Amino acid sequence: MQSEREQKDQELTTLLMAGLAGDEAAHHAFLARAASHLRAYLRFKLRGAAEAEDLLQETLIALHTKRHTYDPAYPATAWVYAIARYRLIDHVRKQK
């Protein structure tokens, strides 16, 4: 029996891989699922909804443009959150 975390990762991985294979609907679904997971993470880190939404949009663009860098040997959630974390770090640096 899979945990909720494993199910989330499997769903994201399946959608990401289908999107990489050319399924546009799966790619859009991947971005929507990733957005729902990242929104709470970014709001917690930034303590502001508007700022978090701006960073979320930047992160989604990065996920879209960097999707060819995904390595299926690793969990999709780790890749998604790594990109979000780097975007967050860049954002914080710009604020200083």
ZIMOFEN-V454706 format. One record per helix or strand of 3 or more residues. SS is the DSSP state (H for helix, E for strand). FROM is the first residue (numbers start at 1). TO is the last residue. Records with the same first field share a line. If there is no record, write none. Layout:
# ZIMOFEN-V454706
SS: FROM-TO ; FROM-TO
This chain:
# ZIMOFEN-V454706
H: 4-20 ; 24-46 ; 49-65 ; 67-69 ; 76-95
